Amino acid sequence: MYDEVSTGIPPPTTPSLDPNVVAVADMLWNRMHKGYLKYGTDTTRQDLTVFNWLQHLQEELLDAAVYIQVLKERHVNNE
């Protein structure tokens, strides 16, 4: 993969920005700021163990599974 940061040279051709990637990048940026304001730290923190990080991930994925189930139920009920 081309790494403009380390080489300082822009890629030979610059494709137009993918609006979906830009939207996700904006969401990440906003989430980072919101999280820092709420918790006063970021993911570079050193006070969590690997187990703690895995616990957070599991909880987030369980939430995502619930959201998927809700949307599936709504989709089936609307067909």
mmCIF file of the N, C-alpha and C atoms, coordinates in Angstrom:
data_MODEL
# 
_entry.id   MODEL 
# 
loop_
_atom_site.group_PDB 
_atom_site.id 
_atom_site.type_symbol 
_atom_site.label_atom_id 
_atom_site.label_alt_id 
_atom_site.label_comp_id 
_atom_site.label_asym_id 
_atom_site.label_entity_id 
_atom_site.label_seq_id 
_atom_site.pdbx_PDB_ins_code 
_atom_site.Cartn_x 
_atom_site.Cartn_y 
_atom_site.Cartn_z 
_atom_site.occupancy 
_atom_site.B_iso_or_equiv 
_atom_site.pdbx_formal_charge 
_atom_site.auth_seq_id 
_atom_site.auth_comp_id 
_atom_site.auth_asym_id 
_atom_site.auth_atom_id 
_atom_site.pdbx_PDB_model_num 
ATOM 1   N N  . MET A 1 1  ? 0.839   -1.176 0.000  1.00 0.00 ? 1  MET A N  1 
ATOM 2   C CA . MET A 1 1  ? 0.000   0.000  0.000  1.00 0.00 ? 1  MET A CA 1 
ATOM 3   C C  . MET A 1 1  ? 0.884   1.239  0.000  1.00 0.00 ? 1  MET A C  1 
ATOM 4   N N  . TYR A 1 2  ? 0.500   2.219  -0.755 1.00 0.00 ? 2  TYR A N  1 
ATOM 5   C CA . TYR A 1 2  ? 1.258   3.453  -0.862 1.00 0.00 ? 2  TYR A CA 1 
ATOM 6   C C  . TYR A 1 2  ? 1.123   4.248  0.413  1.00 0.00 ? 2  TYR A C  1 
ATOM 7   N N  . ASP A 1 3  ? 2.215   4.741  0.939  1.00 0.00 ? 3  ASP A N  1 
ATOM 8   C CA . ASP A 1 3  ? 2.195   5.475  2.200  1.00 0.00 ? 3  ASP A CA 1 
ATOM 9   C C  . ASP A 1 3  ? 2.741   6.877  1.989  1.00 0.00 ? 3  ASP A C  1 
ATOM 10  N N  . GLU A 1 4  ? 1.847   7.815  1.718  1.00 0.00 ? 4  GLU A N  1 
ATOM 11  C CA . GLU A 1 4  ? 2.241   9.199  1.461  1.00 0.00 ? 4  GLU A CA 1 
ATOM 12  C C  . GLU A 1 4  ? 2.884   9.834  2.685  1.00 0.00 ? 4  GLU A C  1 
ATOM 13  N N  . VAL A 1 5  ? 2.447   9.436  3.883  1.00 0.00 ? 5  VAL A N  1 
ATOM 14  C CA . VAL A 1 5  ? 2.979   10.033 5.106  1.00 0.00 ? 5  VAL A CA 1 
ATOM 15  C C  . VAL A 1 5  ? 4.471   9.756  5.240  1.00 0.00 ? 5  VAL A C  1 
ATOM 16  N N  . SER A 1 6  ? 4.882   8.518  5.018  1.00 0.00 ? 6  SER A N  1 
ATOM 17  C CA . SER A 1 6  ? 6.293   8.184  5.207  1.00 0.00 ? 6  SER A CA 1 
ATOM 18  C C  . SER A 1 6  ? 7.164   8.656  4.049  1.00 0.00 ? 6  SER A C  1 
ATOM 19  N N  . THR A 1 7  ? 6.607   8.728  2.837  1.00 0.00 ? 7  THR A N  1 
ATOM 20  C CA . THR A 1 7  ? 7.423   9.134  1.688  1.00 0.00 ? 7  THR A CA 1 
ATOM 21  C C  . THR A 1 7  ? 7.363   10.632 1.439  1.00 0.00 ? 7  THR A C  1 
ATOM 22  N N  . GLY A 1 8  ? 6.261   11.269 1.852  1.00 0.00 ? 8  GLY A N  1 
ATOM 23  C CA . GLY A 1 8  ? 6.091   12.688 1.592  1.00 0.00 ? 8  GLY A CA 1 
ATOM 24  C C  . GLY A 1 8  ? 5.724   12.991 0.149  1.00 0.00 ? 8  GLY A C  1 
ATOM 25  N N  . ILE A 1 9  ? 5.523   11.961 -0.631 1.00 0.00 ? 9  ILE A N  1 
ATOM 26  C CA . ILE A 1 9  ? 5.192   12.125 -2.052 1.00 0.00 ? 9  ILE A CA 1 
ATOM 27  C C  . ILE A 1 9  ? 3.746   11.689 -2.266 1.00 0.00 ? 9  ILE A C  1 
ATOM 28  N N  . PRO A 1 10 ? 2.929   12.545 -2.875 1.00 0.00 ? 10 PRO A N  1 
ATOM 29  C CA . PRO A 1 10 ? 1.536   12.153 -3.101 1.00 0.00 ? 10 PRO A CA 1 
ATOM 30  C C  . PRO A 1 10 ? 1.451   11.009 -4.104 1.00 0.00 ? 10 PRO A C  1 
ATOM 31  N N  . PRO A 1 11 ? 0.387   10.225 -4.041 1.00 0.00 ? 11 PRO A N  1 
ATOM 32  C CA . PRO A 1 11 ? 0.237   9.128  -5.006 1.00 0.00 ? 11 PRO A CA 1 
ATOM 33  C C  . PRO A 1 11 ? 0.163   9.677  -6.428 1.00 0.00 ? 11 PRO A C  1 
ATOM 34  N N  . PRO A 1 12 ? 0.515   8.857  -7.405 1.00 0.00 ? 12 PRO A N  1 
ATOM 35  C CA . PRO A 1 12 ? 0.532   9.315  -8.801 1.00 0.00 ? 12 PRO A CA 1 
ATOM 36  C C  . PRO A 1 12 ? -0.801  9.872  -9.267 1.00 0.00 ? 12 PRO A C  1 
ATOM 37  N N  . THR A 1 13 ? -1.884  9.233  -8.890 1.00 0.00 ? 13 THR A N  1 
ATOM 38  C CA . THR A 1 13 ? -3.209  9.751  -9.225 1.00 0.00 ? 13 THR A CA 1 
ATOM 39  C C  . THR A 1 13 ? -4.026  9.790  -7.953 1.00 0.00 ? 13 THR A C  1 
ATOM 40  N N  . THR A 1 14 ? -4.822  10.823 -7.793 1.00 0.00 ? 14 THR A N  1 
ATOM 41  C CA . THR A 1 14 ? -5.655  10.946 -6.611 1.00 0.00 ? 14 THR A CA 1 
ATOM 42  C C  . THR A 1 14 ? -7.099  10.729 -7.019 1.00 0.00 ? 14 THR A C  1 
ATOM 43  N N  . PRO A 1 15 ? -7.669  9.595  -6.625 1.00 0.00 ? 15 PRO A N  1 
ATOM 44  C CA . PRO A 1 15 ? -9.072  9.350  -6.978 1.00 0.00 ? 15 PRO A CA 1 
ATOM 45  C C  . PRO A 1 15 ? -9.978  10.297 -6.199 1.00 0.00 ? 15 PRO A C  1 
ATOM 46  N N  . SER A 1 16 ? -11.173 10.477 -6.706 1.00 0.00 ? 16 SER A N  1 
ATOM 47  C CA . SER A 1 16 ? -12.120 11.312 -5.968 1.00 0.00 ? 16 SER A CA 1 
ATOM 48  C C  . SER A 1 16 ? -12.452 10.620 -4.651 1.00 0.00 ? 16 SER A C  1 
ATOM 49  N N  . LEU A 1 17 ? -12.782 11.405 -3.664 1.00 0.00 ? 17 LEU A N  1 
ATOM 50  C CA . LEU A 1 17 ? -13.071 10.854 -2.354 1.00 0.00 ? 17 LEU A CA 1 
ATOM 51  C C  . LEU A 1 17 ? -14.376 10.075 -2.377 1.00 0.00 ? 17 LEU A C  1 
ATOM 52  N N  . ASP A 1 18 ? -14.335 8.904  -1.787 1.00 0.00 ? 18 ASP A N  1 
ATOM 53  C CA . ASP A 1 18 ? -15.524 8.069  -1.666 1.00 0.00 ? 18 ASP A CA 1 
ATOM 54  C C  . ASP A 1 18 ? -16.393 8.662  -0.559 1.00 0.00 ? 18 ASP A C  1 
ATOM 55  N N  . PRO A 1 19 ? -17.613 9.089  -0.886 1.00 0.00 ? 19 PRO A N  1 
ATOM 56  C CA . PRO A 1 19 ? -18.446 9.745  0.122  1.00 0.00 ? 19 PRO A CA 1 
ATOM 57  C C  . PRO A 1 19 ? -18.769 8.844  1.315  1.00 0.00 ? 19 PRO A C  1 
ATOM 58  N N  . ASN A 1 20 ? -18.808 7.535  1.104  1.00 0.00 ? 20 ASN A N  1 
ATOM 59  C CA . ASN A 1 20 ? -19.081 6.622  2.213  1.00 0.00 ? 20 ASN A CA 1 
ATOM 60  C C  . ASN A 1 20 ? -17.891 6.556  3.168  1.00 0.00 ? 20 ASN A C  1 
ATOM 61  N N  . VAL A 1 21 ? -16.689 6.562  2.621  1.00 0.00 ? 21 VAL A N  1 
ATOM 62  C CA . VAL A 1 21 ? -15.482 6.555  3.455  1.00 0.00 ? 21 VAL A CA 1 
ATOM 63  C C  . VAL A 1 21 ? -15.381 7.869  4.215  1.00 0.00 ? 21 VAL A C  1 
ATOM 64  N N  . VAL A 1 22 ? -15.691 8.970  3.546  1.00 0.00 ? 22 VAL A N  1 
ATOM 65  C CA . VAL A 1 22 ? -15.659 10.279 4.197  1.00 0.00 ? 22 VAL A CA 1 
ATOM 66  C C  . VAL A 1 22 ? -16.675 10.322 5.338  1.00 0.00 ? 22 VAL A C  1 
ATOM 67  N N  . ALA A 1 23 ? -17.863 9.767  5.121  1.00 0.00 ? 23 ALA A N  1 
ATOM 68  C CA . ALA A 1 23 ? -18.891 9.757  6.164  1.00 0.00 ? 23 ALA A CA 1 
ATOM 69  C C  . ALA A 1 23 ? -18.427 8.957  7.384  1.00 0.00 ? 23 ALA A C  1 
ATOM 70  N N  . VAL A 1 24 ? -17.811 7.801  7.141  1.00 0.00 ? 24 VAL A N  1 
ATOM 71  C CA . VAL A 1 24 ? -17.318 6.978  8.249  1.00 0.00 ? 24 VAL A CA 1 
ATOM 72  C C  . VAL A 1 24 ? -16.177 7.688  8.976  1.00 0.00 ? 24 VAL A C  1 
ATOM 73  N N  . ALA A 1 25 ? -15.280 8.319  8.217  1.00 0.00 ? 25 ALA A N  1 
ATOM 74  C CA . ALA A 1 25 ? -14.168 9.057  8.830  1.00 0.00 ? 25 ALA A CA 1 
ATOM 75  C C  . ALA A 1 25 ? -14.709 10.181 9.710  1.00 0.00 ? 25 ALA A C  1 
ATOM 76  N N  . ASP A 1 26 ? -15.733 10.875 9.239  1.00 0.00 ? 26 ASP A N  1 
ATOM 77  C CA . ASP A 1 26 ? -16.354 11.940 10.036 1.00 0.00 ? 26 ASP A CA 1 
ATOM 78  C C  . ASP A 1 26 ? -16.962 11.376 11.322 1.00 0.00 ? 26 ASP A C  1 
ATOM 79  N N  . MET A 1 27 ? -17.624 10.216 11.211 1.00 0.00 ? 27 MET A N  1 
ATOM 80  C CA . MET A 1 27 ? -18.220 9.599  12.397 1.00 0.00 ? 27 MET A CA 1 
ATOM 81  C C  . MET A 1 27 ? -17.146 9.206  13.403 1.00 0.00 ? 27 MET A C  1 
ATOM 82  N N  . LEU A 1 28 ? -16.038 8.658  12.917 1.00 0.00 ? 28 LEU A N  1 
ATOM 83  C CA . LEU A 1 28 ? -14.938 8.286  13.809 1.00 0.00 ? 28 LEU A CA 1 
ATOM 84  C C  . LEU A 1 28 ? -14.357 9.509  14.506 1.00 0.00 ? 28 LEU A C  1 
ATOM 85  N N  . TRP A 1 29 ? -14.155 10.564 13.752 1.00 0.00 ? 29 TRP A N  1 
ATOM 86  C CA . TRP A 1 29 ? -13.607 11.799 14.311 1.00 0.00 ? 29 TRP A CA 1 
ATOM 87  C C  . TRP A 1 29 ? -14.533 12.338 15.410 1.00 0.00 ? 29 TRP A C  1 
ATOM 88  N N  . ASN A 1 30 ? -15.842 12.386 15.106 1.00 0.00 ? 30 ASN A N  1 
ATOM 89  C CA . ASN A 1 30 ? -16.813 12.888 16.079 1.00 0.00 ? 30 ASN A CA 1 
ATOM 90  C C  . ASN A 1 30 ? -16.878 11.990 17.311 1.00 0.00 ? 30 ASN A C  1 
ATOM 91  N N  . ARG A 1 31 ? -16.816 10.670 17.090 1.00 0.00 ? 31 ARG A N  1 
ATOM 92  C CA . ARG A 1 31 ? -16.853 9.723  18.203 1.00 0.00 ? 31 ARG A CA 1 
ATOM 93  C C  . ARG A 1 31 ? -15.621 9.877  19.092 1.00 0.00 ? 31 ARG A C  1 
ATOM 94  N N  . MET A 1 32 ? -14.471 10.126 18.469 1.00 0.00 ? 32 MET A N  1 
ATOM 95  C CA . MET A 1 32 ? -13.245 10.314 19.229 1.00 0.00 ? 32 MET A CA 1 
ATOM 96  C C  . MET A 1 32 ? -13.386 11.517 20.161 1.00 0.00 ? 32 MET A C  1 
ATOM 97  N N  . HIS A 1 33 ? -13.886 12.621 19.634 1.00 0.00 ? 33 HIS A N  1 
ATOM 98  C CA . HIS A 1 33 ? -14.051 13.826 20.444 1.00 0.00 ? 33 HIS A CA 1 
ATOM 99  C C  . HIS A 1 33 ? -15.082 13.624 21.553 1.00 0.00 ? 33 HIS A C  1 
ATOM 100 N N  . LYS A 1 34 ? -16.195 12.992 21.215 1.00 0.00 ? 34 LYS A N  1 
ATOM 101 C CA . LYS A 1 34 ? -17.239 12.742 22.203 1.00 0.00 ? 34 LYS A CA 1 
ATOM 102 C C  . LYS A 1 34 ? -16.705 11.843 23.326 1.00 0.00 ? 34 LYS A C  1 
ATOM 103 N N  . GLY A 1 35 ? -15.981 10.798 22.955 1.00 0.00 ? 35 GLY A N  1 
ATOM 104 C CA . GLY A 1 35 ? -15.412 9.890  23.947 1.00 0.00 ? 35 GLY A CA 1 
ATOM 105 C C  . GLY A 1 35 ? -14.408 10.574 24.843 1.00 0.00 ? 35 GLY A C  1 
ATOM 106 N N  . TYR A 1 36 ? -13.591 11.426 24.261 1.00 0.00 ? 36 TYR A N  1 
ATOM 107 C CA . TYR A 1 36 ? -12.598 12.133 25.077 1.00 0.00 ? 36 TYR A CA 1 
ATOM 108 C C  . TYR A 1 36 ? -13.273 13.076 26.065 1.00 0.00 ? 36 TYR A C  1 
ATOM 109 N N  . LEU A 1 37 ? -14.314 13.766 25.598 1.00 0.00 ? 37 LEU A N  1 
ATOM 110 C CA . LEU A 1 37 ? -15.044 14.655 26.499 1.00 0.00 ? 37 LEU A CA 1 
ATOM 111 C C  . LEU A 1 37 ? -15.726 13.877 27.616 1.00 0.00 ? 37 LEU A C  1 
ATOM 112 N N  . LYS A 1 38 ? -16.258 12.704 27.294 1.00 0.00 ? 38 LYS A N  1 
ATOM 113 C CA . LYS A 1 38 ? -16.978 11.904 28.280 1.00 0.00 ? 38 LYS A CA 1 
ATOM 114 C C  . LYS A 1 38 ? -16.037 11.217 29.270 1.00 0.00 ? 38 LYS A C  1 
ATOM 115 N N  . TYR A 1 39 ? -14.927 10.628 28.757 1.00 0.00 ? 39 TYR A N  1 
ATOM 116 C CA . TYR A 1 39 ? -14.058 9.806  29.595 1.00 0.00 ? 39 TYR A CA 1 
ATOM 117 C C  . TYR A 1 39 ? -12.727 10.469 29.962 1.00 0.00 ? 39 TYR A C  1 
ATOM 118 N N  . GLY A 1 40 ? -12.389 11.568 29.284 1.00 0.00 ? 40 GLY A N  1 
ATOM 119 C CA . GLY A 1 40 ? -11.146 12.258 29.582 1.00 0.00 ? 40 GLY A CA 1 
ATOM 120 C C  . GLY A 1 40 ? -9.900  11.504 29.149 1.00 0.00 ? 40 GLY A C  1 
ATOM 121 N N  . THR A 1 41 ? -10.060 10.545 28.264 1.00 0.00 ? 41 THR A N  1 
ATOM 122 C CA . THR A 1 41 ? -8.930  9.760  27.766 1.00 0.00 ? 41 THR A CA 1 
ATOM 123 C C  . THR A 1 41 ? -9.290  9.196  26.396 1.00 0.00 ? 41 THR A C  1 
ATOM 124 N N  . ASP A 1 42 ? -8.354  8.467  25.808 1.00 0.00 ? 42 ASP A N  1 
ATOM 125 C CA . ASP A 1 42 ? -8.614  7.852  24.514 1.00 0.00 ? 42 ASP A CA 1 
ATOM 126 C C  . ASP A 1 42 ? -8.115  6.410  24.542 1.00 0.00 ? 42 ASP A C  1 
ATOM 127 N N  . THR A 1 43 ? -8.035  5.789  23.390 1.00 0.00 ? 43 THR A N  1 
ATOM 128 C CA . THR A 1 43 ? -7.656  4.372  23.347 1.00 0.00 ? 43 THR A CA 1 
ATOM 129 C C  . THR A 1 43 ? -6.168  4.133  23.548 1.00 0.00 ? 43 THR A C  1 
ATOM 130 N N  . THR A 1 44 ? -5.400  5.187  23.770 1.00 0.00 ? 44 THR A N  1 
ATOM 131 C CA . THR A 1 44 ? -3.989  4.991  24.094 1.00 0.00 ? 44 THR A CA 1 
ATOM 132 C C  . THR A 1 44 ? -3.794  4.768  25.586 1.00 0.00 ? 44 THR A C  1 
ATOM 133 N N  . ARG A 1 45 ? -4.877  4.799  26.322 1.00 0.00 ? 45 ARG A N  1 
ATOM 134 C CA . ARG A 1 45 ? -4.805  4.615  27.779 1.00 0.00 ? 45 ARG A CA 1 
ATOM 135 C C  . ARG A 1 45 ? -4.148  3.276  28.106 1.00 0.00 ? 45 ARG A C  1 
ATOM 136 N N  . GLN A 1 46 ? -3.481  3.228  29.227 1.00 0.00 ? 46 GLN A N  1 
ATOM 137 C CA . GLN A 1 46 ? -2.733  2.033  29.622 1.00 0.00 ? 46 GLN A CA 1 
ATOM 138 C C  . GLN A 1 46 ? -3.320  1.330  30.844 1.00 0.00 ? 46 GLN A C  1 
ATOM 139 N N  . ASP A 1 47 ? -4.461  1.813  31.343 1.00 0.00 ? 47 ASP A N  1 
ATOM 140 C CA . ASP A 1 47 ? -5.016  1.249  32.574 1.00 0.00 ? 47 ASP A CA 1 
ATOM 141 C C  . ASP A 1 47 ? -5.914  0.039  32.358 1.00 0.00 ? 47 ASP A C  1 
ATOM 142 N N  . LEU A 1 48 ? -6.209  -0.307 31.115 1.00 0.00 ? 48 LEU A N  1 
ATOM 143 C CA . LEU A 1 48 ? -7.057  -1.462 30.840 1.00 0.00 ? 48 LEU A CA 1 
ATOM 144 C C  . LEU A 1 48 ? -6.214  -2.663 30.426 1.00 0.00 ? 48 LEU A C  1 
ATOM 145 N N  . THR A 1 49 ? -6.620  -3.819 30.897 1.00 0.00 ? 49 THR A N  1 
ATOM 146 C CA . THR A 1 49 ? -5.934  -5.059 30.525 1.00 0.00 ? 49 THR A CA 1 
ATOM 147 C C  . THR A 1 49 ? -6.491  -5.544 29.194 1.00 0.00 ? 49 THR A C  1 
ATOM 148 N N  . VAL A 1 50 ? -5.852  -6.538 28.637 1.00 0.00 ? 50 VAL A N  1 
ATOM 149 C CA . VAL A 1 50 ? -6.370  -7.163 27.413 1.00 0.00 ? 50 VAL A CA 1 
ATOM 150 C C  . VAL A 1 50 ? -7.782  -7.684 27.680 1.00 0.00 ? 50 VAL A C  1 
ATOM 151 N N  . PHE A 1 51 ? -7.980  -8.291 28.839 1.00 0.00 ? 51 PHE A N  1 
ATOM 152 C CA . PHE A 1 51 ? -9.307  -8.795 29.197 1.00 0.00 ? 51 PHE A CA 1 
ATOM 153 C C  . PHE A 1 51 ? -10.332 -7.665 29.209 1.00 0.00 ? 51 PHE A C  1 
ATOM 154 N N  . ASN A 1 52 ? -9.972  -6.510 29.786 1.00 0.00 ? 52 ASN A N  1 
ATOM 155 C CA . ASN A 1 52 ? -10.885 -5.366 29.820 1.00 0.00 ? 52 ASN A CA 1 
ATOM 156 C C  . ASN A 1 52 ? -11.270 -4.923 28.412 1.00 0.00 ? 52 ASN A C  1 
ATOM 157 N N  . TRP A 1 53 ? -10.275 -4.848 27.514 1.00 0.00 ? 53 TRP A N  1 
ATOM 158 C CA . TRP A 1 53 ? -10.554 -4.458 26.131 1.00 0.00 ? 53 TRP A CA 1 
ATOM 159 C C  . TRP A 1 53 ? -11.461 -5.473 25.462 1.00 0.00 ? 53 TRP A C  1 
ATOM 160 N N  . LEU A 1 54 ? -11.213 -6.754 25.719 1.00 0.00 ? 54 LEU A N  1 
ATOM 161 C CA . LEU A 1 54 ? -12.065 -7.798 25.144 1.00 0.00 ? 54 LEU A CA 1 
ATOM 162 C C  . LEU A 1 54 ? -13.484 -7.715 25.694 1.00 0.00 ? 54 LEU A C  1 
ATOM 163 N N  . GLN A 1 55 ? -13.619 -7.372 26.957 1.00 0.00 ? 55 GLN A N  1 
ATOM 164 C CA . GLN A 1 55 ? -14.940 -7.209 27.555 1.00 0.00 ? 55 GLN A CA 1 
ATOM 165 C C  . GLN A 1 55 ? -15.698 -6.068 26.885 1.00 0.00 ? 55 GLN A C  1 
ATOM 166 N N  . HIS A 1 56 ? -15.012 -4.942 26.694 1.00 0.00 ? 56 HIS A N  1 
ATOM 167 C CA . HIS A 1 56 ? -15.640 -3.809 25.991 1.00 0.00 ? 56 HIS A CA 1 
ATOM 168 C C  . HIS A 1 56 ? -16.064 -4.208 24.584 1.00 0.00 ? 56 HIS A C  1 
ATOM 169 N N  . LEU A 1 57 ? -15.194 -4.895 23.881 1.00 0.00 ? 57 LEU A N  1 
ATOM 170 C CA . LEU A 1 57 ? -15.507 -5.335 22.516 1.00 0.00 ? 57 LEU A CA 1 
ATOM 171 C C  . LEU A 1 57 ? -16.713 -6.257 22.509 1.00 0.00 ? 57 LEU A C  1 
ATOM 172 N N  . GLN A 1 58 ? -16.741 -7.219 23.426 1.00 0.00 ? 58 GLN A N  1 
ATOM 173 C CA . GLN A 1 58 ? -17.857 -8.157 23.490 1.00 0.00 ? 58 GLN A CA 1 
ATOM 174 C C  . GLN A 1 58 ? -19.176 -7.421 23.740 1.00 0.00 ? 58 GLN A C  1 
ATOM 175 N N  . GLU A 1 59 ? -19.161 -6.468 24.638 1.00 0.00 ? 59 GLU A N  1 
ATOM 176 C CA . GLU A 1 59 ? -20.375 -5.699 24.930 1.00 0.00 ? 59 GLU A CA 1 
ATOM 177 C C  . GLU A 1 59 ? -20.842 -4.917 23.712 1.00 0.00 ? 59 GLU A C  1 
ATOM 178 N N  . GLU A 1 60 ? -19.907 -4.310 22.978 1.00 0.00 ? 60 GLU A N  1 
ATOM 179 C CA . GLU A 1 60 ? -20.260 -3.572 21.762 1.00 0.00 ? 60 GLU A CA 1 
ATOM 180 C C  . GLU A 1 60 ? -20.844 -4.510 20.699 1.00 0.00 ? 60 GLU A C  1 
ATOM 181 N N  . LEU A 1 61 ? -20.236 -5.694 20.558 1.00 0.00 ? 61 LEU A N  1 
ATOM 182 C CA . LEU A 1 61 ? -20.723 -6.653 19.568 1.00 0.00 ? 61 LEU A CA 1 
ATOM 183 C C  . LEU A 1 61 ? -22.087 -7.215 19.954 1.00 0.00 ? 61 LEU A C  1 
ATOM 184 N N  . LEU A 1 62 ? -22.325 -7.405 21.228 1.00 0.00 ? 62 LEU A N  1 
ATOM 185 C CA . LEU A 1 62 ? -23.646 -7.848 21.668 1.00 0.00 ? 62 LEU A CA 1 
ATOM 186 C C  . LEU A 1 62 ? -24.694 -6.788 21.356 1.00 0.00 ? 62 LEU A C  1 
ATOM 187 N N  . ASP A 1 63 ? -24.359 -5.522 21.582 1.00 0.00 ? 63 ASP A N  1 
ATOM 188 C CA . ASP A 1 63 ? -25.272 -4.444 21.200 1.00 0.00 ? 63 ASP A CA 1 
ATOM 189 C C  . ASP A 1 63 ? -25.550 -4.491 19.705 1.00 0.00 ? 63 ASP A C  1 
ATOM 190 N N  . ALA A 1 64 ? -24.502 -4.681 18.911 1.00 0.00 ? 64 ALA A N  1 
ATOM 191 C CA . ALA A 1 64 ? -24.664 -4.746 17.458 1.00 0.00 ? 64 ALA A CA 1 
ATOM 192 C C  . ALA A 1 64 ? -25.568 -5.911 17.064 1.00 0.00 ? 64 ALA A C  1 
ATOM 193 N N  . ALA A 1 65 ? -25.427 -7.057 17.731 1.00 0.00 ? 65 ALA A N  1 
ATOM 194 C CA . ALA A 1 65 ? -26.278 -8.213 17.430 1.00 0.00 ? 65 ALA A CA 1 
ATOM 195 C C  . ALA A 1 65 ? -27.744 -7.900 17.716 1.00 0.00 ? 65 ALA A C  1 
ATOM 196 N N  . VAL A 1 66 ? -27.999 -7.163 18.789 1.00 0.00 ? 66 VAL A N  1 
ATOM 197 C CA . VAL A 1 66 ? -29.377 -6.771 19.104 1.00 0.00 ? 66 VAL A CA 1 
ATOM 198 C C  . VAL A 1 66 ? -29.913 -5.850 18.019 1.00 0.00 ? 66 VAL A C  1 
ATOM 199 N N  . TYR A 1 67 ? -29.101 -4.886 17.578 1.00 0.00 ? 67 TYR A N  1 
ATOM 200 C CA . TYR A 1 67 ? -29.545 -3.965 16.521 1.00 0.00 ? 67 TYR A CA 1 
ATOM 201 C C  . TYR A 1 67 ? -29.852 -4.726 15.236 1.00 0.00 ? 67 TYR A C  1 
ATOM 202 N N  . ILE A 1 68 ? -29.025 -5.705 14.894 1.00 0.00 ? 68 ILE A N  1 
ATOM 203 C CA . ILE A 1 68 ? -29.270 -6.522 13.700 1.00 0.00 ? 68 ILE A CA 1 
ATOM 204 C C  . ILE A 1 68 ? -30.593 -7.255 13.836 1.00 0.00 ? 68 ILE A C  1 
ATOM 205 N N  . GLN A 1 69 ? -30.858 -7.836 14.999 1.00 0.00 ? 69 GLN A N  1 
ATOM 206 C CA . GLN A 1 69 ? -32.103 -8.571 15.207 1.00 0.00 ? 69 GLN A CA 1 
ATOM 207 C C  . GLN A 1 69 ? -33.313 -7.661 15.058 1.00 0.00 ? 69 GLN A C  1 
ATOM 208 N N  . VAL A 1 70 ? -33.246 -6.465 15.626 1.00 0.00 ? 70 VAL A N  1 
ATOM 209 C CA . VAL A 1 70 ? -34.357 -5.509 15.504 1.00 0.00 ? 70 VAL A CA 1 
ATOM 210 C C  . VAL A 1 70 ? -34.621 -5.195 14.035 1.00 0.00 ? 70 VAL A C  1 
ATOM 211 N N  . LEU A 1 71 ? -33.575 -4.918 13.286 1.00 0.00 ? 71 LEU A N  1 
ATOM 212 C CA . LEU A 1 71 ? -33.747 -4.562 11.873 1.00 0.00 ? 71 LEU A CA 1 
ATOM 213 C C  . LEU A 1 71 ? -34.262 -5.739 11.054 1.00 0.00 ? 71 LEU A C  1 
ATOM 214 N N  . LYS A 1 72 ? -33.796 -6.938 11.366 1.00 0.00 ? 72 LYS A N  1 
ATOM 215 C CA . LYS A 1 72 ? -34.305 -8.131 10.674 1.00 0.00 ? 72 LYS A CA 1 
ATOM 216 C C  . LYS A 1 72 ? -35.795 -8.312 10.949 1.00 0.00 ? 72 LYS A C  1 
ATOM 217 N N  . GLU A 1 73 ? -36.193 -8.157 12.184 1.00 0.00 ? 73 GLU A N  1 
ATOM 218 C CA . GLU A 1 73 ? -37.614 -8.297 12.539 1.00 0.00 ? 73 GLU A CA 1 
ATOM 219 C C  . GLU A 1 73 ? -38.455 -7.242 11.822 1.00 0.00 ? 73 GLU A C  1 
ATOM 220 N N  . ARG A 1 74 ? -37.971 -6.020 11.793 1.00 0.00 ? 74 ARG A N  1 
ATOM 221 C CA . ARG A 1 74 ? -38.709 -4.956 11.103 1.00 0.00 ? 74 ARG A CA 1 
ATOM 222 C C  . ARG A 1 74 ? -38.798 -5.254 9.612  1.00 0.00 ? 74 ARG A C  1 
ATOM 223 N N  . HIS A 1 75 ? -37.718 -5.770 9.037  1.00 0.00 ? 75 HIS A N  1 
ATOM 224 C CA . HIS A 1 75 ? -37.715 -6.083 7.612  1.00 0.00 ? 75 HIS A CA 1 
ATOM 225 C C  . HIS A 1 75 ? -38.704 -7.191 7.298  1.00 0.00 ? 75 HIS A C  1 
ATOM 226 N N  . VAL A 1 76 ? -38.698 -8.255 8.090  1.00 0.00 ? 76 VAL A N  1 
ATOM 227 C CA . VAL A 1 76 ? -39.609 -9.384 7.867  1.00 0.00 ? 76 VAL A CA 1 
ATOM 228 C C  . VAL A 1 76 ? -41.056 -8.936 8.033  1.00 0.00 ? 76 VAL A C  1 
ATOM 229 N N  . ASN A 1 77 ? -41.312 -8.125 9.025  1.00 0.00 ? 77 ASN A N  1 
ATOM 230 C CA . ASN A 1 77 ? -42.689 -7.660 9.272  1.00 0.00 ? 77 ASN A CA 1 
ATOM 231 C C  . ASN A 1 77 ? -43.185 -6.671 8.213  1.00 0.00 ? 77 ASN A C  1 
ATOM 232 N N  . ASN A 1 78 ? -42.273 -6.065 7.465  1.00 0.00 ? 78 ASN A N  1 
ATOM 233 C CA . ASN A 1 78 ? -42.666 -5.114 6.423  1.00 0.00 ? 78 ASN A CA 1 
ATOM 234 C C  . ASN A 1 78 ? -42.773 -5.740 5.051  1.00 0.00 ? 78 ASN A C  1 
ATOM 235 N N  . GLU A 1 79 ? -42.454 -7.023 4.942  1.00 0.00 ? 79 GLU A N  1 
ATOM 236 C CA . GLU A 1 79 ? -42.525 -7.685 3.617  1.00 0.00 ? 79 GLU A CA 1 
ATOM 237 C C  . GLU A 1 79 ? -43.905 -8.228 3.346  1.00 0.00 ? 79 GLU A C  1 
# 
